[in-house]
Amino acid sequence: MRLQKLIISGFGPYASTQILDFESNLQDKSMFVISGNTGAGKTTIFDAINFALYGSANGSEREGKSLRSDFAKPDTNTEVELWFSLRNKQYYVKRSPQYERPKQRGEGTTRKSASAEIKDIILE
């Protein structure tokens, strides 16, 4: 499997949308390293990839409800989008966990249902 692009929104420590464009940044390189200080969000990148593919995070202590960023604005959706290729086919996955978010107006929370979408991309 070759990762092409990952978009994380309202996920883990990432309150706003973050785009990791592996394809354009890595070009023809076959290996990369994700590095940074403790708490920088490295594990969250792997959680996002795993969540997009399998519907659960890497670590057993992280589950769908806890994947929403505590810092995300009420109108920010918690979702992960992943483009990847496998065996000469390209795929797109968009997944969102079930979570509670503050209401945009008034007090309390509203529940957002989990969703998942996968597409194989036909190349012409």
Buried (B, 14 or more C-beta within 10 A) or exposed (E): EEBBBBBBBBBBBBBEBBEBEBEEEBEEEEEEEEEEEEEEBBBBBEBBBBBBBEEBBBEEEBEBEEBBBEEBEEEBBBBBBBBBBEEEEBBBBBBBBBBEBBEEEEEEEEEBEEEEEEEEEEEE
